[in-house]
């Protein structure tokens, strides 16, 4: 649907007016603390995963079997090998 330049400018002016006149409803405001807590927890989780990988690598370097590692992480040895094997030293 072709529009004239003036129609486009008029719509732009109307949208700008609506934006400038908008007042947020206080009922729509939310506490950002839960999302901040989630970000913090995700950062801790990522660090814990890095720490676990370092520990698995150290265990493999020390000669521990995948079965022993799997028992600690709550999986079978094969599942532990599949998850960590390409990152841990063999």
N, CA, C and O atoms as a GROMACS GRO file, in nm:
protein
  360
    1UNK      N    1   0.084  -0.116   0.000
    1UNK     CA    2   0.000   0.000   0.000
    1UNK      C    3   0.090   0.123   0.000
    1UNK      O    4   0.148   0.157   0.103
    2UNK      N    5   0.101   0.190  -0.114
    2UNK     CA    6   0.186   0.308  -0.123
    2UNK      C    7   0.132   0.420  -0.035
    2UNK      O    8   0.012   0.442  -0.025
    3UNK      N    9   0.225   0.492   0.027
    3UNK     CA   10   0.186   0.604   0.110
    3UNK      C   11   0.267   0.725   0.067
    3UNK      O   12   0.379   0.714   0.017
    4UNK      N   13   0.208   0.839   0.088
    4UNK     CA   14   0.280   0.961   0.053
    4UNK      C   15   0.381   0.994   0.162
    4UNK      O   16   0.372   0.945   0.274
    5UNK      N   17   0.476   1.076   0.126
    5UNK     CA   18   0.575   1.121   0.224
    5UNK      C   19   0.506   1.192   0.339
    5UNK      O   20   0.545   1.176   0.455
    6UNK      N   21   0.404   1.270   0.309
    6UNK     CA   22   0.334   1.344   0.414
    6UNK      C   23   0.263   1.248   0.510
    6UNK      O   24   0.262   1.272   0.631
    7UNK      N   25   0.205   1.140   0.459
    7UNK     CA   26   0.140   1.041   0.546
    7UNK      C   27   0.242   0.975   0.639
    7UNK      O   28   0.215   0.952   0.757
    8UNK      N   29   0.358   0.946   0.585
    8UNK     CA   30   0.463   0.884   0.666
    8UNK      C   31   0.509   0.982   0.774
    8UNK      O   32   0.526   0.942   0.890
    9UNK      N   33   0.529   1.108   0.738
    9UNK     CA   34   0.571   1.208   0.836
    9UNK      C   35   0.464   1.230   0.942
    9UNK      O   36   0.497   1.247   1.060
   10UNK      N   37   0.338   1.231   0.902
   10UNK     CA   38   0.229   1.248   0.999
   10UNK      C   39   0.226   1.131   1.097
   10UNK      O   40   0.207   1.151   1.217
   11UNK      N   41   0.245   1.011   1.046
   11UNK     CA   42   0.246   0.895   1.135
   11UNK      C   43   0.366   0.902   1.230
   11UNK      O   44   0.354   0.869   1.348
   12UNK      N   45   0.479   0.943   1.178
   12UNK     CA   46   0.598   0.957   1.262
   12UNK      C   47   0.573   1.059   1.372
   12UNK      O   48   0.610   1.036   1.488
   13UNK      N   49   0.511   1.170   1.339
   13UNK     CA   50   0.480   1.272   1.440
   13UNK      C   51   0.384   1.217   1.545
   13UNK      O   52   0.401   1.243   1.664
   14UNK      N   53   0.284   1.142   1.502
   14UNK     CA   54   0.188   1.083   1.595
   14UNK      C   55   0.256   0.984   1.688
   14UNK      O   56   0.230   0.983   1.809
   15UNK      N   57   0.342   0.899   1.633
   15UNK     CA   58   0.413   0.802   1.717
   15UNK      C   59   0.507   0.872   1.815
   15UNK      O   60   0.517   0.830   1.931
   16UNK      N   61   0.574   0.977   1.771
   16UNK     CA   62   0.662   1.052   1.861
   16UNK      C   63   0.581   1.117   1.973
   16UNK      O   64   0.623   1.115   2.088
   17UNK      N   65   0.465   1.175   1.939
   17UNK     CA   66   0.380   1.236   2.040
   17UNK      C   67   0.334   1.133   2.142
   17UNK      O   68   0.337   1.158   2.262
   18UNK      N   69   0.291   1.015   2.094
   18UNK     CA   70   0.246   0.910   2.185
   18UNK      C   71   0.360   0.864   2.276
   18UNK      O   72   0.339   0.839   2.394
   19UNK      N   73   0.479   0.854   2.220
   19UNK     CA   74   0.594   0.812   2.300
   19UNK      C   75   0.625   0.916   2.408
   19UNK      O   76   0.646   0.881   2.524
   20UNK      N   77   0.627   1.043   2.369
   20UNK     CA   78   0.660   1.149   2.463
   20UNK      C   79   0.553   1.168   2.569
   20UNK      O   80   0.585   1.206   2.682
   21UNK      N   81   0.427   1.141   2.536
   21UNK     CA   82   0.317   1.160   2.631
   21UNK      C   83   0.294   1.037   2.719
   21UNK      O   84   0.214   1.043   2.813
   22UNK      N   85   0.360   0.929   2.690
   22UNK     CA   86   0.335   0.805   2.764
   22UNK      C   87   0.383   0.816   2.909
   22UNK      O   88   0.495   0.860   2.935
   23UNK      N   89   0.298   0.776   3.000
   23UNK     CA   90   0.335   0.767   3.141
   23UNK      C   91   0.319   0.621   3.183
   23UNK      O   92   0.209   0.566   3.173
   24UNK      N   93   0.425   0.559   3.228
   24UNK     CA   94   0.414   0.419   3.269
   24UNK      C   95   0.318   0.403   3.387
   24UNK      O   96   0.310   0.489   3.475
   25UNK      N   97   0.247   0.295   3.386
   25UNK     CA   98   0.157   0.261   3.496
   25UNK      C   99   0.240   0.202   3.609
   25UNK      O  100   0.309   0.102   3.588
   26UNK      N  101   0.235   0.262   3.728
   26UNK     CA  102   0.314   0.207   3.839
   26UNK      C  103   0.284   0.060   3.867
   26UNK      O  104   0.370  -0.012   3.919
   27UNK      N  105   0.165   0.014   3.833
   27UNK     CA  106   0.130  -0.127   3.855
   27UNK      C  107   0.209  -0.219   3.763
   27UNK      O  108   0.222  -0.339   3.791
   28UNK      N  109   0.262  -0.164   3.654
   28UNK     CA  110   0.340  -0.245   3.560
   28UNK      C  111   0.487  -0.258   3.602
   28UNK      O  112   0.562  -0.336   3.543
   29UNK      N  113   0.527  -0.183   3.702
   29UNK     CA  114   0.667  -0.190   3.746
   29UNK      C  115   0.690  -0.318   3.824
   29UNK      O  116   0.606  -0.361   3.902
   30UNK      N  117   0.806  -0.376   3.801
   30UNK     CA  118   0.841  -0.501   3.869
   30UNK      C  119   0.974  -0.483   3.938
   30UNK      O  120   1.059  -0.404   3.897
   31UNK      N  121   0.990  -0.560   4.043
   31UNK     CA  122   1.116  -0.561   4.117
   31UNK      C  123   1.220  -0.635   4.033
   31UNK      O  124   1.198  -0.751   3.998
   32UNK      N  125   1.332  -0.571   4.000
   32UNK     CA  126   1.434  -0.638   3.919
   32UNK      C  127   1.520  -0.737   3.998
   32UNK      O  128   1.601  -0.809   3.939
   33UNK      N  129   1.503  -0.742   4.129
   33UNK     CA  130   1.588  -0.829   4.213
   33UNK      C  131   1.582  -0.976   4.173
   33UNK      O  132   1.687  -1.041   4.172
   34UNK      N  133   1.465  -1.033   4.140
   34UNK     CA  134   1.465  -1.175   4.101
   34UNK      C  135   1.549  -1.203   3.976
   34UNK      O  136   1.616  -1.305   3.970
   35UNK      N  137   1.545  -1.114   3.878
   35UNK     CA  138   1.626  -1.134   3.758
   35UNK      C  139   1.774  -1.117   3.789
   35UNK      O  140   1.858  -1.189   3.735
   36UNK      N  141   1.806  -1.022   3.876
   36UNK     CA  142   1.946  -1.005   3.916
   36UNK      C  143   1.995  -1.128   3.990
   36UNK      O  144   2.109  -1.172   3.971
   37UNK      N  145   1.909  -1.185   4.074
   37UNK     CA  146   1.946  -1.307   4.146
   37UNK      C  147   1.968  -1.423   4.049
   37UNK      O  148   2.058  -1.504   4.068
   38UNK      N  149   1.886  -1.430   3.944
   38UNK     CA  150   1.903  -1.535   3.844
   38UNK      C  151   2.036  -1.518   3.771
   38UNK      O  152   2.107  -1.616   3.748
   39UNK      N  153   2.071  -1.394   3.733
   39UNK     CA  154   2.199  -1.370   3.666
   39UNK      C  155   2.316  -1.411   3.755
   39UNK      O  156   2.412  -1.472   3.709
   40UNK      N  157   2.306  -1.377   3.883
   40UNK     CA  158   2.411  -1.412   3.978
   40UNK      C  159   2.422  -1.564   3.992
   40UNK      O  160   2.532  -1.619   3.994
   41UNK      N  161   2.307  -1.631   4.001
   41UNK     CA  162   2.307  -1.777   4.013
   41UNK      C  163   2.364  -1.842   3.887
   41UNK      O  164   2.437  -1.941   3.897
   42UNK      N  165   2.332  -1.789   3.770
   42UNK     CA  166   2.386  -1.844   3.646
   42UNK      C  167   2.537  -1.826   3.639
   42UNK      O  168   2.608  -1.914   3.591
   43UNK      N  169   2.587  -1.713   3.687
   43UNK     CA  170   2.732  -1.692   3.689
   43UNK      C  171   2.798  -1.791   3.784
   43UNK      O  172   2.904  -1.846   3.753
   44UNK      N  173   2.735  -1.813   3.900
   44UNK     CA  174   2.790  -1.911   3.995
   44UNK      C  175   2.786  -2.051   3.935
   44UNK      O  176   2.880  -2.130   3.952
   45UNK      N  177   2.677  -2.081   3.865
   45UNK     CA  178   2.665  -2.214   3.803
   45UNK      C  179   2.774  -2.234   3.698
   45UNK      O  180   2.836  -2.341   3.692
   46UNK      N  181   2.798  -2.132   3.616
   46UNK     CA  182   2.902  -2.143   3.513
   46UNK      C  183   3.038  -2.163   3.578
   46UNK      O  184   3.118  -2.243   3.530
   47UNK      N  185   3.064  -2.091   3.687
   47UNK     CA  186   3.192  -2.107   3.756
   47UNK      C  187   3.201  -2.247   3.817
   47UNK      O  188   3.308  -2.309   3.814
   48UNK      N  189   3.091  -2.296   3.872
   48UNK     CA  190   3.091  -2.431   3.929
   48UNK      C  191   3.118  -2.536   3.822
   48UNK      O  192   3.189  -2.633   3.848
   49UNK      N  193   3.064  -2.516   3.702
   49UNK     CA  194   3.090  -2.610   3.592
   49UNK      C  195   3.238  -2.607   3.553
   49UNK      O  196   3.297  -2.712   3.527
   50UNK      N  197   3.297  -2.487   3.550
   50UNK     CA  198   3.441  -2.478   3.520
   50UNK      C  199   3.523  -2.546   3.629
   50UNK      O  200   3.619  -2.617   3.600
   51UNK      N  201   3.484  -2.524   3.756
   51UNK     CA  202   3.556  -2.587   3.867
   51UNK      C  203   3.543  -2.738   3.861
   51UNK      O  204   3.640  -2.810   3.886
   52UNK      N  205   3.424  -2.788   3.827
   52UNK     CA  206   3.403  -2.932   3.816
   52UNK      C  207   3.488  -2.990   3.704
   52UNK      O  208   3.548  -3.096   3.721
   53UNK      N  209   3.493  -2.923   3.591
   53UNK     CA  210   3.575  -2.972   3.481
   53UNK      C  211   3.722  -2.976   3.521
   53UNK      O  212   3.793  -3.071   3.488
   54UNK      N  213   3.768  -2.874   3.593
   54UNK     CA  214   3.906  -2.875   3.642
   54UNK      C  215   3.929  -2.994   3.736
   54UNK      O  216   4.033  -3.059   3.730
   55UNK      N  217   3.831  -3.021   3.823
   55UNK     CA  218   3.844  -3.131   3.918
   55UNK      C  219   3.842  -3.266   3.846
   55UNK      O  220   3.917  -3.356   3.882
   56UNK      N  221   3.757  -3.279   3.745
   56UNK     CA  222   3.753  -3.404   3.667
   56UNK      C  223   3.887  -3.424   3.596
   56UNK      O  224   3.941  -3.534   3.594
   57UNK      N  225   3.939  -3.318   3.538
   57UNK     CA  226   4.069  -3.326   3.471
   57UNK      C  227   4.177  -3.369   3.569
   57UNK      O  228   4.260  -3.454   3.537
   58UNK      N  229   4.176  -3.310   3.688
   58UNK     CA  230   4.276  -3.347   3.790
   58UNK      C  231   4.259  -3.493   3.832
   58UNK      O  232   4.357  -3.563   3.853
   59UNK      N  233   4.135  -3.538   3.845
   59UNK     CA  234   4.110  -3.677   3.883
   59UNK      C  235   4.160  -3.772   3.774
   59UNK      O  236   4.221  -3.875   3.805
   60UNK      N  237   4.136  -3.738   3.650
   60UNK     CA  238   4.185  -3.823   3.540
   60UNK      C  239   4.338  -3.823   3.537
   60UNK      O  240   4.400  -3.927   3.518
   61UNK      N  241   4.398  -3.705   3.555
   61UNK     CA  242   4.544  -3.696   3.558
   61UNK      C  243   4.602  -3.777   3.673
   61UNK      O  244   4.714  -3.828   3.663
   62UNK      N  245   4.526  -3.790   3.782
   62UNK     CA  246   4.571  -3.867   3.898
   62UNK      C  247   4.543  -4.016   3.881
   62UNK      O  248   4.577  -4.096   3.969
   63UNK      N  249   4.482  -4.053   3.770
   63UNK     CA  250   4.460  -4.195   3.741
   63UNK      C  251   4.326  -4.251   3.782
   63UNK      O  252   4.306  -4.373   3.778
   64UNK      N  253   4.232  -4.166   3.824
   64UNK     CA  254   4.100  -4.216   3.862
   64UNK      C  255   4.021  -4.259   3.739
   64UNK      O  256   4.033  -4.199   3.632
   65UNK      N  257   3.942  -4.363   3.756
   65UNK     CA  258   3.862  -4.417   3.646
   65UNK      C  259   3.739  -4.330   3.623
   65UNK      O  260   3.698  -4.251   3.708
   66UNK      N  261   3.682  -4.349   3.504
   66UNK     CA  262   3.556  -4.280   3.475
   66UNK      C  263   3.446  -4.329   3.567
   66UNK      O  264   3.356  -4.253   3.601
   67UNK      N  265   3.451  -4.454   3.608
   67UNK     CA  266   3.351  -4.507   3.701
   67UNK      C  267   3.357  -4.433   3.834
   67UNK      O  268   3.253  -4.398   3.890
   68UNK      N  269   3.478  -4.408   3.885
   68UNK     CA  270   3.492  -4.335   4.011
   68UNK      C  271   3.443  -4.191   3.996
   68UNK      O  272   3.376  -4.138   4.085
   69UNK      N  273   3.476  -4.129   3.884
   69UNK     CA  274   3.432  -3.991   3.859
   69UNK      C  275   3.280  -3.988   3.845
   69UNK      O  276   3.214  -3.900   3.900
   70UNK      N  277   3.225  -4.084   3.770
   70UNK     CA  278   3.080  -4.090   3.753
   70UNK      C  279   3.008  -4.106   3.885
   70UNK      O  280   2.902  -4.047   3.905
   71UNK      N  281   3.064  -4.186   3.976
   71UNK     CA  282   3.001  -4.206   4.106
   71UNK      C  283   2.992  -4.074   4.183
   71UNK      O  284   2.894  -4.048   4.252
   72UNK      N  285   3.093  -3.990   4.169
   72UNK     CA  286   3.093  -3.861   4.239
   72UNK      C  287   2.993  -3.764   4.177
   72UNK      O  288   2.923  -3.693   4.249
   73UNK      N  289   2.985  -3.762   4.044
   73UNK     CA  290   2.895  -3.666   3.978
   73UNK      C  291   2.753  -3.720   3.961
   73UNK      O  292   2.666  -3.651   3.908
   74UNK      N  293   2.731  -3.843   4.005
   74UNK     CA  294   2.596  -3.897   4.003
   74UNK      C  295   2.553  -3.958   3.871
   74UNK      O  296   2.435  -3.962   3.840
   75UNK      N  297   2.650  -4.007   3.794
   75UNK     CA  298   2.618  -4.072   3.667
   75UNK      C  299   2.699  -4.200   3.657
   75UNK      O  300   2.778  -4.234   3.746
   76UNK      N  301   2.679  -4.270   3.549
   76UNK     CA  302   2.765  -4.385   3.522
   76UNK      C  303   2.902  -4.334   3.476
   76UNK      O  304   2.917  -4.218   3.440
   77UNK      N  305   2.998  -4.422   3.479
   77UNK     CA  306   3.130  -4.385   3.429
   77UNK      C  307   3.126  -4.347   3.282
   77UNK      O  308   3.192  -4.252   3.240
   78UNK      N  309   3.047  -4.421   3.205
   78UNK     CA  310   3.036  -4.391   3.062
   78UNK      C  311   2.973  -4.254   3.039
   78UNK      O  312   3.019  -4.178   2.953
   79UNK      N  313   2.870  -4.222   3.115
   79UNK     CA  314   2.806  -4.090   3.101
   79UNK      C  315   2.904  -3.979   3.139
   79UNK      O  316   2.908  -3.875   3.073
   80UNK      N  317   2.983  -4.001   3.244
   80UNK     CA  318   3.084  -3.902   3.283
   80UNK      C  319   3.188  -3.886   3.173
   80UNK      O  320   3.229  -3.774   3.141
   81UNK      N  321   3.231  -3.997   3.114
   81UNK     CA  322   3.329  -3.991   3.006
   81UNK      C  323   3.274  -3.914   2.887
   81UNK      O  324   3.344  -3.833   2.827
   82UNK      N  325   3.148  -3.941   2.853
   82UNK     CA  326   3.087  -3.872   2.739
   82UNK      C  327   3.074  -3.722   2.765
   82UNK      O  328   3.093  -3.641   2.675
   83UNK      N  329   3.042  -3.687   2.889
   83UNK     CA  330   3.022  -3.545   2.920
   83UNK      C  331   3.154  -3.470   2.933
   83UNK      O  332   3.167  -3.358   2.883
   84UNK      N  333   3.252  -3.529   2.999
   84UNK     CA  334   3.375  -3.457   3.031
   84UNK      C  335   3.498  -3.505   2.954
   84UNK      O  336   3.602  -3.439   2.956
   85UNK      N  337   3.487  -3.619   2.888
   85UNK     CA  338   3.604  -3.682   2.828
   85UNK      C  339   3.680  -3.600   2.727
   85UNK      O  340   3.803  -3.604   2.726
   86UNK      N  341   3.611  -3.526   2.644
   86UNK     CA  342   3.686  -3.451   2.542
   86UNK      C  343   3.753  -3.327   2.600
   86UNK      O  344   3.838  -3.266   2.535
   87UNK      N  345   3.714  -3.290   2.723
   87UNK     CA  346   3.775  -3.173   2.787
   87UNK      C  347   3.880  -3.213   2.890
   87UNK      O  348   3.974  -3.138   2.915
   88UNK      N  349   3.864  -3.331   2.947
   88UNK     CA  350   3.957  -3.377   3.051
   88UNK      C  351   4.075  -3.448   2.985
   88UNK      O  352   4.059  -3.513   2.882
   89UNK      N  353   4.191  -3.436   3.044
   89UNK     CA  354   4.309  -3.507   2.994
   89UNK      C  355   4.288  -3.656   3.011
   89UNK      O  356   4.226  -3.700   3.108
   90UNK      N  357   4.338  -3.732   2.919
   90UNK     CA  358   4.319  -3.878   2.927
   90UNK      C  359   4.443  -3.944   2.976
   90UNK      O  360   4.447  -4.066   2.988
   0.00000   0.00000   0.00000
